[in-house]
């Protein structure tokens, strides 16, 4: 049974063009029952915090029924909530409260593969070669004298072959873990099933979807070899957020899927949207996922991958804005997510990394388009690099030694001891341990403290929401000359101009002529008629 809900909290169908979306990694956000795992009720209880932070929407990582081999990205039932996270009633209550607070809900959709525990795959294993049940997935005969070798040289993103052989001799494709068999998206039953899944969650009131591996559902006809792999050359074919041109990624036919999905989204009121997690060889190919007949957004991972240099950021921003103009859709900016090392650590870790991360936040939030914030970045959390190996749960870890667990440690809310209020009072459990240094980074430790990272985010998000020069219909980016290693651009609405300046030069920079400062990642000092901007800092200036 489905439940209908009122339309989202505003009639603005284009809300997603300038929204700030907060990514909730459900297992690590808030635990309501003390079992050490975050859940939907925990999110519901913390919704006022997110409203007060100033975000517009929440993106929830998968909470569906799952064996949790890959943190829920191995889905066994797309129309139900895993008991670890609660019930469908919990979801309905959460989304109702979110809408009442003016927050929208985006849910993760995982269409490239199912869990090996999904009823379809279990039926495929039982039915045997050549059966209609197997036709929903990508089963193939092996090579070699007796079919003992994989059908081709494709590799898993998590390391090792992308094929697993079963007892009757056939092989099945899994671009990720063996517990995540790839679906055959040329099969009409697969397409019909996911159109039904879309409608199921739209009927429950969700405002959008983040499409996992949006570029991966179609594989090249004939499953041709790549021509190299790590076994033969030591060079991996693909990695998370990679850009290689491969026969199992970014095939032209994938766009037919999204052209079928867009009318479904458009048939619901309130501006329902979809954003692609797509890895493409060029920005031009990535732009093909966006348009009035396909998806609304695609993540700009080039911004996440930019190095800490003015040239790197300038190049990425110019390219993204140029492509945005071509497709007529906003750019989507992101600095961290659940698959990549937190940007505090990427930018140098420690005090230096935090300074740079705070500056990058002001840069991102001043740009036109939509911004995605990963939970805990508003607290300045670094990557946890020293998790014990026996506690890591990322399936890639056993294959490659690389782990994403360090960015998934539960966020600290309050208190002197771990897990810092992650669960109810007296709870000592969290599925991954938080370090002792996070005591000073908790929400309670930073709330109301001038200059804290949390208050910087609150201030920047309030200005972004209210300032006319940062509105969706405000002017674009105008670059300004500000000296070597200093990025400066302005945006305008009528006579009101906001200028963002980021100092990546290695020495303090004198900033003058842009008006009064209204936000800064580090304290400014006056110098004559201007201000001295410290190294690795950013500031917003306003002139009316």
C-alpha positions as CSV (number, residue, x, y, z in Angstrom):
1,X,0.0,0.0,0.0
2,X,1.3,3.5,-0.9
3,X,0.6,6.6,1.1
4,X,0.0,10.0,-0.5
5,X,1.4,13.1,1.0
6,X,0.9,16.8,0.4
7,X,3.0,18.5,-2.2
8,X,6.4,19.7,-1.0
9,X,6.6,22.8,1.2
10,X,6.8,25.4,-1.6
11,X,5.4,25.7,-5.0
12,X,8.7,26.6,-6.6
13,X,9.3,23.9,-9.1
14,X,12.9,25.1,-9.7
15,X,13.9,24.9,-6.0
16,X,16.8,22.5,-7.0
17,X,18.5,25.1,-9.2
18,X,20.0,26.9,-6.2
19,X,19.4,24.5,-3.3
20,X,21.9,23.5,-0.6
21,X,21.5,19.7,-0.1
22,X,22.8,18.0,3.0
23,X,23.9,14.4,2.5
24,X,22.8,12.1,5.4
25,X,24.8,8.9,5.6
26,X,22.0,7.2,7.4
27,X,24.1,4.7,9.4
28,X,26.2,7.5,10.8
29,X,23.9,10.4,11.5
30,X,21.8,9.8,14.6
31,X,20.9,6.6,16.5
32,X,17.5,6.7,18.2
33,X,17.4,3.3,19.8
34,X,20.9,2.8,21.1
35,X,22.0,-0.1,18.9
36,X,25.0,1.9,17.5
37,X,23.5,2.4,14.1
38,X,21.8,5.5,12.8
39,X,18.2,5.3,11.7
40,X,15.2,7.1,10.3
41,X,13.8,8.1,13.7
42,X,17.2,9.5,14.6
43,X,17.1,11.7,11.4
44,X,13.5,12.8,12.4
45,X,14.7,13.9,15.8
46,X,17.5,16.0,14.4
47,X,15.5,17.7,11.6
48,X,15.3,21.0,13.6
49,X,19.2,21.0,13.6
50,X,19.2,20.8,9.8
51,X,16.6,23.5,9.4
52,X,18.6,25.8,11.7
53,X,21.8,25.0,9.8
54,X,20.1,26.5,6.8
55,X,20.0,23.7,4.2
56,X,17.1,23.2,1.8
57,X,17.0,19.4,1.4
58,X,18.4,16.2,2.7
59,X,19.8,13.4,0.5
60,X,19.5,10.1,2.3
61,X,21.8,7.2,1.5
62,X,20.1,3.8,1.0
63,X,17.9,2.7,3.8
64,X,16.2,-0.2,1.9
65,X,16.1,-3.8,2.9
66,X,19.7,-5.1,2.4
67,X,22.3,-7.5,3.7
68,X,24.5,-4.4,4.1
69,X,27.5,-5.9,2.3
70,X,28.1,-2.5,0.8
71,X,26.5,-0.2,3.4
72,X,23.0,-0.6,1.8
73,X,24.1,-0.1,-1.8
74,X,23.2,-3.8,-2.2
75,X,19.4,-3.6,-2.2
76,X,17.2,-6.7,-1.7
77,X,13.9,-4.9,-1.6
78,X,13.5,-1.4,-3.2
79,X,10.1,-0.8,-1.7
80,X,10.8,-1.4,2.0
81,X,12.9,-0.1,4.9
82,X,15.6,-2.3,6.4
83,X,14.7,-3.1,10.1
84,X,18.1,-1.7,11.0
85,X,16.8,1.7,10.0
86,X,13.1,1.4,11.0
87,X,9.9,0.9,9.1
88,X,8.0,2.5,6.2
89,X,5.9,4.2,8.9
90,X,9.1,5.8,10.3
91,X,9.9,7.0,6.8
92,X,6.4,8.5,6.4
93,X,6.6,10.3,9.7
94,X,10.1,11.6,8.9
95,X,9.2,13.0,5.5
96,X,6.0,14.6,6.9
97,X,8.0,16.4,9.6
98,X,10.7,17.4,7.1
99,X,8.1,19.0,4.8
100,X,6.5,20.8,7.8
101,X,10.0,22.3,8.5
102,X,10.5,23.4,4.9
103,X,13.0,20.6,4.1
104,X,12.8,18.4,1.1
105,X,13.9,14.7,0.9
106,X,16.0,13.2,-1.9
107,X,16.5,9.4,-1.7
108,X,19.2,7.2,-3.2
109,X,18.3,4.9,-6.0
110,X,20.6,2.0,-6.9
111,X,19.6,0.8,-10.4
112,X,22.8,-0.6,-11.8
113,X,22.8,-3.7,-9.6
114,X,20.7,-5.5,-6.9
115,X,21.8,-7.5,-3.9
116,X,22.5,-11.1,-4.5
117,X,19.8,-11.6,-1.9
118,X,17.2,-9.9,-4.1
119,X,14.4,-12.4,-5.0
120,X,15.1,-11.9,-8.7
121,X,18.7,-13.0,-8.4
122,X,17.8,-15.9,-6.1
123,X,15.3,-17.0,-8.8
124,X,18.0,-16.6,-11.5
125,X,20.3,-19.0,-9.6
126,X,17.6,-21.5,-9.2
127,X,16.3,-21.4,-12.7
128,X,19.4,-22.3,-14.6
129,X,21.1,-21.2,-17.9
130,X,18.9,-19.7,-20.6
131,X,16.0,-19.1,-18.3
132,X,13.9,-15.9,-18.3
133,X,15.0,-15.3,-14.7
134,X,18.6,-15.2,-15.7
135,X,17.8,-12.8,-18.6
136,X,17.2,-10.0,-16.0
137,X,21.0,-10.1,-15.2
138,X,24.2,-10.4,-17.2
139,X,25.0,-14.1,-17.1
140,X,27.5,-15.4,-19.7
141,X,29.5,-18.5,-20.6
142,X,33.2,-18.4,-19.7
143,X,36.2,-18.6,-22.0
144,X,39.0,-21.2,-22.0
145,X,38.8,-24.9,-22.9
146,X,36.1,-25.6,-20.3
147,X,34.7,-22.1,-19.6
148,X,37.0,-21.8,-16.6
149,X,38.0,-18.3,-17.4
150,X,35.8,-15.1,-17.2
151,X,33.8,-14.0,-20.2
152,X,36.1,-11.0,-20.7
153,X,38.7,-8.9,-18.9
154,X,36.4,-6.5,-17.1
155,X,37.4,-5.6,-13.5
156,X,35.4,-4.7,-10.5
157,X,35.6,-1.2,-9.1
158,X,36.4,-2.8,-5.8
159,X,39.3,-4.8,-7.3
160,X,39.7,-8.2,-8.9
161,X,37.6,-9.7,-11.7
162,X,34.1,-8.3,-12.4
163,X,32.8,-11.9,-12.9
164,X,31.9,-14.7,-10.5
165,X,31.3,-18.3,-11.6
166,X,28.5,-20.3,-10.1
167,X,28.0,-24.1,-9.7
168,X,26.5,-24.7,-13.1
169,X,29.5,-23.1,-14.9
170,X,28.0,-19.8,-16.0
171,X,29.4,-16.5,-14.8
172,X,27.6,-13.3,-13.7
173,X,28.7,-9.7,-13.9
174,X,29.3,-7.5,-10.9
175,X,31.0,-4.2,-11.4
176,X,31.2,-3.9,-7.7
177,X,31.1,-6.6,-5.0
178,X,30.1,-10.2,-6.0
179,X,27.1,-9.6,-3.7
180,X,26.0,-6.9,-6.2
181,X,25.1,-8.5,-9.5
182,X,24.5,-6.1,-12.4
183,X,21.1,-6.0,-14.0
184,X,20.6,-6.2,-17.8
185,X,18.9,-2.9,-18.6
186,X,18.1,-4.0,-22.1
187,X,15.4,-6.2,-20.5
188,X,12.0,-4.6,-20.5
189,X,11.1,-6.1,-17.1
190,X,14.0,-4.3,-15.5
191,X,13.0,-1.0,-16.9
192,X,9.3,-1.5,-15.9
193,X,10.4,-2.5,-12.4
194,X,12.3,0.6,-11.7
195,X,9.7,2.9,-13.2
196,X,7.4,1.3,-10.6
197,X,10.0,1.9,-7.9
198,X,10.2,5.6,-8.9
199,X,6.4,5.9,-8.6
200,X,6.4,4.1,-5.2
201,X,8.6,6.7,-3.5
202,X,7.2,9.7,-5.4
203,X,3.8,8.6,-4.1
204,X,5.2,8.7,-0.6
205,X,6.3,12.3,-1.1
206,X,10.0,12.2,-1.9
207,X,11.2,15.3,-3.7
208,X,14.0,13.7,-5.8
209,X,16.4,10.9,-6.4
210,X,20.2,10.6,-6.4
211,X,21.0,8.0,-9.1
212,X,23.8,5.8,-8.1
213,X,26.2,4.8,-10.9
214,X,24.0,6.6,-13.3
215,X,26.4,6.0,-16.2
216,X,26.6,2.3,-15.7
217,X,23.4,0.6,-16.5
218,X,24.1,-0.2,-20.2
219,X,27.0,-2.3,-21.3
220,X,28.4,-2.4,-24.8
221,X,26.9,-5.0,-27.1
222,X,28.9,-8.3,-27.1
223,X,30.7,-7.4,-23.8
224,X,34.0,-6.6,-25.5
225,X,37.3,-6.7,-23.7
226,X,38.8,-3.5,-22.4
227,X,42.3,-4.6,-23.5
228,X,44.1,-4.2,-20.2
229,X,43.6,-4.8,-16.5
230,X,45.6,-4.7,-13.3
231,X,46.4,-8.4,-13.7
232,X,48.2,-7.9,-17.0
233,X,49.6,-4.4,-16.8
234,X,49.3,-3.3,-13.1
235,X,46.9,-0.5,-14.2
236,X,43.4,-0.6,-12.9
237,X,40.6,-0.2,-15.5
238,X,38.4,2.0,-13.3
239,X,38.1,3.5,-9.8
240,X,35.4,5.4,-8.0
241,X,34.7,8.7,-9.7
242,X,37.1,7.8,-12.5
243,X,37.0,9.1,-16.1
244,X,38.2,6.2,-18.2
245,X,36.3,5.4,-21.5
246,X,35.1,1.8,-20.9
247,X,32.7,-0.6,-22.5
248,X,30.7,-0.9,-19.3
249,X,30.3,2.8,-18.6
250,X,28.7,5.9,-20.2
251,X,27.2,4.0,-23.2
252,X,24.9,6.2,-25.4
253,X,21.9,4.0,-24.8
254,X,21.8,4.9,-21.1
255,X,20.2,8.2,-22.0
256,X,17.1,6.3,-23.3
257,X,16.5,5.3,-19.6
258,X,16.4,8.8,-18.4
259,X,14.3,10.0,-21.2
260,X,11.7,7.5,-20.0
261,X,12.1,8.6,-16.4
262,X,11.7,12.3,-16.9
263,X,8.0,12.3,-17.8
264,X,7.4,10.3,-14.6
265,X,9.1,12.9,-12.5
266,X,7.4,15.8,-14.3
267,X,3.9,14.2,-13.7
268,X,4.2,14.9,-10.0
269,X,3.7,18.3,-8.5
270,X,6.3,20.4,-6.6
271,X,9.4,20.1,-8.9
272,X,10.5,16.5,-8.4
273,X,14.1,16.1,-9.6
274,X,16.9,13.6,-10.1
275,X,20.7,14.1,-9.9
276,X,23.2,11.8,-11.5
277,X,26.2,10.3,-9.9
278,X,27.9,9.9,-13.3
279,X,31.5,9.5,-14.2
280,X,32.3,10.5,-17.7
281,X,35.4,10.9,-19.8
282,X,34.8,14.6,-20.5
283,X,32.6,17.4,-19.2
284,X,30.8,17.4,-22.5
285,X,29.8,13.8,-22.1
286,X,28.7,14.4,-18.5
287,X,26.6,17.3,-19.7
288,X,24.6,14.9,-21.8
289,X,22.9,13.5,-18.7
290,X,21.3,16.9,-18.0
291,X,18.5,18.5,-19.9
292,X,14.7,19.1,-20.1
293,X,14.2,15.5,-21.3
294,X,16.7,13.7,-19.0
295,X,18.0,14.4,-15.5
296,X,18.1,17.8,-13.7
297,X,21.6,17.7,-12.4
298,X,24.9,15.8,-12.4
299,X,27.5,16.1,-9.7
300,X,30.6,18.1,-10.7
301,X,33.3,15.8,-9.2
302,X,36.0,17.9,-10.9
303,X,35.4,20.5,-8.2
304,X,35.8,17.8,-5.5
305,X,39.1,16.7,-7.2
306,X,40.5,20.2,-7.6
307,X,43.9,20.7,-6.0
308,X,44.5,23.6,-3.5
309,X,45.6,26.1,-6.1
310,X,44.0,29.1,-7.7
311,X,44.6,27.7,-11.2
312,X,43.0,24.4,-10.5
313,X,39.8,25.9,-9.0
314,X,39.6,28.5,-11.8
315,X,39.8,25.9,-14.5
316,X,37.3,23.6,-12.9
317,X,34.8,26.4,-12.3
318,X,35.1,27.9,-15.8
319,X,34.6,24.5,-17.4
320,X,31.6,23.6,-15.2
321,X,29.9,27.0,-15.8
322,X,30.5,26.8,-19.5
323,X,28.9,23.4,-19.7
324,X,26.0,24.6,-17.5
325,X,25.3,27.3,-20.0
326,X,25.1,24.9,-22.9
327,X,22.6,22.6,-21.2
328,X,20.6,25.3,-19.5
329,X,20.9,23.6,-16.1
330,X,22.7,24.7,-12.9
331,X,26.1,23.3,-11.9
332,X,26.2,21.0,-8.9
333,X,29.1,21.6,-6.5
334,X,30.4,19.2,-3.9
335,X,33.6,19.0,-1.7
336,X,33.1,15.7,0.1
337,X,30.9,12.7,0.1
338,X,30.6,9.1,1.5
339,X,33.0,7.7,-1.2
340,X,35.9,10.2,-0.9
341,X,38.3,11.3,1.8
342,X,37.0,14.3,3.7
343,X,38.3,17.5,2.2
344,X,39.8,18.7,5.5
345,X,42.3,15.8,5.2
346,X,42.7,16.1,1.4
347,X,43.7,19.7,1.8
348,X,46.5,18.9,4.3
349,X,44.8,17.8,7.5
350,X,45.2,19.4,10.9
351,X,45.0,23.2,11.2
352,X,46.1,23.8,7.6
353,X,43.5,21.4,6.2
354,X,40.7,23.0,8.3
355,X,41.6,26.5,7.2
356,X,41.6,25.5,3.6
357,X,38.3,23.5,4.0
358,X,36.6,26.5,5.5
359,X,37.8,28.8,2.7
360,X,36.7,26.3,0.1
361,X,33.2,26.3,1.6
362,X,32.8,30.0,1.1
363,X,34.0,29.6,-2.4
364,X,31.5,26.8,-3.1
365,X,28.6,28.6,-1.5
366,X,29.2,31.8,-3.5
367,X,29.0,30.0,-6.9
368,X,25.8,29.9,-8.9
369,X,24.0,26.5,-8.8
370,X,23.3,23.8,-6.3
371,X,25.7,22.8,-3.5
372,X,25.9,19.5,-1.7
373,X,27.2,19.3,1.9
374,X,28.3,16.0,3.3
375,X,27.3,15.4,6.9
376,X,29.9,16.5,9.5
377,X,31.7,18.9,7.1
378,X,29.9,21.7,8.9
379,X,31.8,20.6,12.0
380,X,35.2,20.5,10.2
381,X,35.5,16.8,10.7
382,X,38.7,15.2,9.2
383,X,39.1,11.7,7.8
384,X,39.6,9.1,10.5
385,X,42.8,7.4,9.2
386,X,43.6,5.0,12.0
387,X,40.5,2.8,12.2
388,X,41.4,-0.8,13.3
389,X,41.3,-3.0,10.3
390,X,39.0,-5.5,12.0
391,X,36.3,-2.8,12.3
392,X,36.4,-1.6,8.7
393,X,33.3,-2.7,6.7
394,X,34.0,-1.3,3.2
395,X,33.9,-4.3,0.8
396,X,36.7,-2.7,-1.2
397,X,39.1,-2.9,1.7
398,X,39.6,-6.7,1.6
399,X,40.3,-6.5,-2.2
400,X,42.4,-3.3,-2.5
401,X,43.4,-2.2,1.0
402,X,41.5,1.0,0.3
403,X,38.7,1.9,2.6
404,X,36.0,4.5,2.6
405,X,35.1,3.9,6.3
406,X,37.2,6.8,7.5
407,X,34.6,9.3,6.1
408,X,31.7,7.4,7.5
409,X,32.4,7.5,11.2
410,X,29.3,8.7,13.1
411,X,29.2,12.4,13.7
412,X,29.6,13.8,17.2
413,X,26.6,15.6,18.8
414,X,27.6,16.3,22.4
415,X,29.5,15.1,25.5
416,X,33.0,14.4,26.6
417,X,33.2,10.7,25.6
418,X,32.6,8.8,22.4
419,X,30.2,8.2,20.7
420,X,29.4,11.9,21.6
421,X,25.6,11.7,21.8
422,X,25.3,9.7,18.6
423,X,22.7,7.6,20.5
424,X,20.3,8.2,23.4
425,X,21.6,9.1,26.8
426,X,23.8,6.3,28.3
427,X,24.4,4.6,24.9
428,X,28.0,3.6,24.4
429,X,27.7,2.0,21.0
430,X,28.5,3.2,17.5
431,X,29.2,1.0,14.5
432,X,32.5,2.8,14.0
433,X,34.5,4.5,16.8
434,X,35.0,8.2,16.9
435,X,38.4,9.5,17.9
436,X,39.0,11.4,21.2
437,X,39.9,14.6,19.3
438,X,36.3,14.9,18.1
439,X,35.2,16.0,21.6
440,X,36.0,19.6,20.6
441,X,34.3,19.2,17.2
442,X,30.8,18.2,18.4
443,X,27.7,20.2,17.6
444,X,27.3,21.2,21.3
445,X,31.0,22.3,21.5
446,X,30.7,24.6,18.5
447,X,27.1,25.9,18.7
448,X,27.0,29.6,19.5
449,X,30.8,29.8,19.5
450,X,31.9,32.8,17.3
451,X,34.4,31.7,14.7
452,X,33.6,27.9,15.0
453,X,33.1,26.0,11.8
454,X,29.5,25.3,12.6
455,X,28.7,28.9,13.0
456,X,30.6,29.8,9.8
457,X,28.3,27.4,7.9
458,X,25.2,28.8,9.6
459,X,26.2,32.3,8.7
460,X,27.2,31.5,5.1
461,X,24.0,29.5,4.5
462,X,21.8,32.3,6.0
463,X,23.5,34.9,3.7
464,X,23.3,32.6,0.7
465,X,19.5,32.2,1.3
466,X,18.8,35.9,1.8
467,X,21.3,37.7,-0.3
468,X,19.9,38.9,-3.7
469,X,23.3,38.5,-5.4
470,X,23.4,34.8,-4.5
471,X,19.8,34.0,-5.6
472,X,19.1,31.5,-8.4
473,X,18.2,34.4,-10.8
474,X,21.1,36.6,-9.9
475,X,24.0,37.3,-12.2
476,X,26.7,34.8,-13.1
477,X,30.3,34.9,-12.2
478,X,32.5,37.8,-13.2
479,X,36.2,37.2,-12.5
480,X,38.2,40.0,-11.1
481,X,42.0,40.7,-11.1
482,X,43.3,40.3,-7.6
483,X,46.9,39.3,-7.8
484,X,48.7,35.9,-8.3
485,X,47.2,33.1,-6.3
486,X,44.1,35.1,-5.3
487,X,40.7,34.1,-6.7
488,X,38.1,36.9,-6.8
489,X,34.8,37.0,-8.5
490,X,31.6,39.0,-8.2
491,X,27.9,38.3,-8.6
492,X,25.3,41.0,-8.8
493,X,21.6,41.6,-8.5
494,X,20.7,45.2,-9.6
495,X,23.0,47.6,-7.7
496,X,23.9,45.0,-5.1
497,X,27.3,43.2,-5.7
498,X,28.7,40.4,-3.6
499,X,32.4,39.6,-4.2
500,X,34.1,36.3,-3.1
501,X,37.9,36.4,-2.6
502,X,40.0,33.3,-1.8
503,X,43.6,33.7,-0.9
504,X,45.7,30.7,-2.1
505,X,48.8,32.8,-2.7
506,X,50.9,31.8,0.3
507,X,51.0,35.3,1.8
508,X,48.4,37.6,3.3
509,X,46.6,39.6,0.6
510,X,45.3,43.2,0.8
511,X,41.7,43.4,-0.4
512,X,40.3,46.8,-1.2
513,X,37.4,48.2,-3.2
514,X,34.9,45.5,-2.8
515,X,32.8,47.0,0.0
516,X,32.2,45.7,3.5
517,X,33.0,42.2,4.6
518,X,29.9,40.1,5.5
519,X,31.5,36.7,6.1
520,X,35.1,35.4,6.4
521,X,36.6,32.0,7.0
522,X,39.3,33.6,9.2
523,X,39.4,36.9,11.0
524,X,40.2,39.9,8.8
525,X,42.3,42.9,9.9
526,X,41.8,46.4,8.6
527,X,44.5,48.0,6.6
528,X,43.9,51.5,5.3
529,X,40.6,51.5,3.4
530,X,40.8,47.7,2.9
531,X,41.3,44.5,4.7
532,X,44.1,42.0,5.1
533,X,43.0,38.5,4.1
534,X,45.1,35.7,5.7
535,X,46.7,32.8,3.8
536,X,44.3,30.0,3.0
537,X,41.2,32.1,3.8
538,X,38.2,33.4,2.0
539,X,35.8,36.3,2.5
540,X,32.6,37.7,1.1
541,X,32.3,41.5,0.6
542,X,29.2,43.4,-0.2
543,X,28.8,46.7,-2.1
544,X,25.3,48.3,-2.5
